[in-house]
Amino acid sequence: MEKRKSKWGDRWDGYRLRGLDPVHVMMPYMFGKRTENEAVLGEVIDLTELDKYLAAKNAQNPEFKYTWFHFIAAALAKAVLLRPKMNYFIAGGHYYERKKIQVAFNVKRRFTDEGEEAMAKFVLDPEGESPLEQVHSYVQKFVTKVRSDKEGVGVDDILKILSYLPRPLFRLLTWTLKKMEYYGIYPKSLAADDPCYSSVYISNLGSIKMNADYHHLFNWGTISFFVVIGEKKMRPYYKEDGSYELRNSLKLGLTVDERIADGYYFAKTLRLVRKMFAHPELLDLPAATPIDIE
């Protein structure tokens, strides 16, 4: 991921994209808000090779087991790194490329109806070690913290304070923050742990035995890419002779802002994700290692 000198018009969290064709310049004004430009993709993932890979990793008896969620988060971060348009966002009528690769998700403190959620945001180091090791290390530290601390984590503390404001003040505050976002001066302290200021937001519904193929985007923040993970289950895979075999699999529901790229670009990104699941060892390589999908 290229680091470059900031120029006039850049935001603190993104580089403004210049030299776009007239259609893309006009799209943010012609086609409405982010939630009015959702493209929905679905992909059933064969977990056969991933199950073997994780079994081998966990056979070494690590203190904190490797899971398919770690792999999915790492694969999506890697996909965003190698497919940079997936890290684009639109704000204030302009296109930007995010300066970091950030994967957001929620962690339940306790698996009960009353259990609170903590917001996590993993930041990939493009020059660092394997994406899987980076995610595994981050999740281990974060989960340990949120399930042992009674206090909020990150933006949770700020939101608790703001939630006590009278409704007129809260409306004025949110209106002000939206205007600040439009002009690219939204406070970094609020955005730092806000999952809506991320490259991709993952909702792991499979962990609570729930299935869904779609989750909407948000007009709040800058996020352009949302992924829903369904429940793992056995599905039939058919052979050329009409016979089939049952394989462990799960479904990913992907929602993207279709203004950031075209369908061909999204299709190649999905092809990249498929290849990583078919060859999980690719995520053992340094983050910036390219993957051939031609």
N, C-alpha and C positions, 0 to 999 in steps of 0.2 A: 504494500500500500504506500503510494508515493506521498512523501511529506513535502509541502511546498510553502513558499512564503505567502503570507496573507496579503490580499489586495483590497482596495476600496470596494465595498459591496459584499465582502465575505462576512460570515457570521462567526461567532465564537466557536460554534459546533460544526460549521460546514463551509466549504469553498463554493462560491457562486459559480455556476456553469455559464460560460459565455460562448458566443458564436453558435447558438442553437438555431435551427431552421425556424422560419416564421410560424409554422404550425405549432411547434412546441412552445414558442414564446407566448402564443395566444391561448394555449390549452388551459392554463390555470384560471383564465378569465372567462373562457367560453363554456367549459365543461363542469363548472361548479366545484363543490368541496370534495375532499378526499373520499368521504363515504359515498359519494355519488359516482365514483370512478373505480369501483371494486371489480377486480377480475378474480374469479374463484377457481382454484385448481384442486384436483383430488388425486392422490397417488397411494396405491396399496403397495406396501414394502414387504418383500420377502426377507424374513429375519434369519434364514437358515445359516448363512455365513457369519452373521453377526453373533448369533448364539454360540457358535463354535469359538469365535474370536474372544468373546467375553468369558467363556468357560476357561479358556487357556490363560487369560489375564488373571482371573480370580483363583486359579489353581495355585498361584503363588501366595495365596492367603494374605492379600493386603488388608491393612487395618480398616480401610474404607473401600467397600466393594465397587467395582466398575459396573455401571448399569447402561441399559439401552438409552435412558434419558441423557446420560452424559454424552453418549455417542451422537445422538441426534443434535444436541446443542453444539457439539464440536463440528459436526458435519455442516450444519447451517452456517456457523461462523466461517468455516473454510470456504463454503460456497459464496458467501458475501465477499470474502477476500479475493477470490479468483474471478468473480463476476461483479465488478464494481458498480454497475448500474443498479444492482439490488440494494445498494447503500445510498441511493439518491432519495431526496425528499423535496417537497414543494412547500415553501413558506413565504407569505407576503407576496405571492404572485411570481416568485422566482424559483428556479431550480438550483439545488445545492447537492454537493457530494459530502457526505458525513465525514468528519475528520477521524472518527474512530469506528471500530467494529464492535457493536455492543449487543449482547443477547440478554433479553429480559425474561423473567419468569417469576412466579409466586411460589413461596414455600409455606406450607401449613405448619404452625407451631405444634399443634396437636390435631390428630385426625378425629375430631368431634365436631358436632354442629356449632359449638361455641368457639372452636379453635380459631384464633386470629391468623391472618395471612401476613407474611413479610415479603416485601418486594426486593428481588435480587436483580443485579445487572452485572453480567460478566463482560469484561473487556478483553478482546483477543489481542495478544502481542504479535503483530505480523512477522517480526523478526525472531520470535521466540521458539520454544520447543514445540513438540507436537500439540495440535489443538486439543486432543483428547486429554493429555496430561494437564494442560492448562485448565480445562473445564473441571476435571476431576479434583484438582487441588483447590480451585475456587469454591466449588460446591461443598467440599468437605469442611472448609473453614466457615462458610456461611451458615450451613445447616447446624453445625455445632454451636455457633453463636446464637442463632435465633431460637433454638430449642432449649438453650440453657439460660438465656437472659430474659428477665421479665420486662425490661424496657424495650421501646420500639427500636427499630433499626432504620437508619438513614432517613428517608422522607417521611416515614411513619410518625416520627416525633413532631414534625412540622404540621402534618395533616391533623393530628390530634388537637393541636392548639387552634388551628384555623376552624375546626369543626364547631367550636364554641362561640363563634362570632354570630351576632344577630343576622337574620336573613338579608336585610337591606345592605349591611356592610359586606356580607359575603358575596352578594351579587355585584356590588361595586368593585370588590377586589378581583373577582374572576373576569369582569369586563376589562379592568385595567391590565391584568395579566395577558389576556388575549390580544390586546392592543400592543403590548410589549413584545409578544411573540411575533406578531405581524411585522414589526419593524426590527426584529432580530436582537432585541435587548432584554429578553426574558432572563431572569436571574439564574446564573449558573448553579447557585446553591440549591434551588428548587428542582432544577432539571437533572442534577447529578444522579439522583436515585429514582427519578420518575421513569417508569418503564415505557411511557409514551414518548420518551426521547431516546429511542434505541433503534438499532438496525433491524432487529426482528424480535417479536414478542411471542413466546411459546406458552401455550396453555396445555398442560398435561392432563387432559380429562381421563385418559386411560388409567391413571393412578387411582382414580375414585370410581372406577368401573362404570364410566359414562362414555357415550359415543356422540360425536357431532362432526359433521363434515365442513362446517363453516363457522367462522366468527368474524364479525364486522371489524372494520378499521375504526380509528378514532379521528375526529376532527381536532381534538386536543393534541398538542404536541406535534411531533414531526414523523412519527413512525409510518412506514409505507409497506410493511411486510408482517403478516400475522400467520402463525402456524398452530393448528390444533392437532394434538396427538390423540388418536383413538385408543380403544382397548385392544390389547393383544389377544388374538384368537387364531384357531386353525381355520384355514381357508383352502378350497380345492384349487390346485394348479393343473391345468389340462395339458396333455401331451399331444403330439401330432396324430397318434392313433386313436384318440378319443378317450383314452384312459386318463386317470388323474391320481394325484397324490396330495395328501393334506400337509400343509406346511404352516409353521408358526409365522404370523404376519401381523401387521398393524396398518392402519390407514392414516395418512397425513392429509389434513385439509389446509390448503394454503390460500390466503387472501392477500392480494397485492394491489397497490395503486397502479392501474394500467397506464397512467400517464408517464411513469418513470422509464418504461421500456416497451418494446413491442412483443407480440406473442412468440416470435421466433427466439428472442432472447430468454424469455421465461422457459420455453421448452428446452433449450440447451442447459439452463440452470437445473431443471429437473433431471436431465440426463446425467449431469455431474453428481447430483445427490444419489441417484440410483447406483452409479459406479462405486461410490464410497461404501454403500451398503453391500454391494457385491464383493468388494475388496476392502474390508475394514482396515487392513494393515496400512492402507494409505494414510490413515490418520496418525500413524506412529512416526511419520516423517515430519520434519520441521514445517511450521505453518505455511511458509511462503513457497513450498515445493509445488510446482505446477502439476496438474493432472490432465492427461490427454483424453478428450472425449470425442474426438473425430473418428 
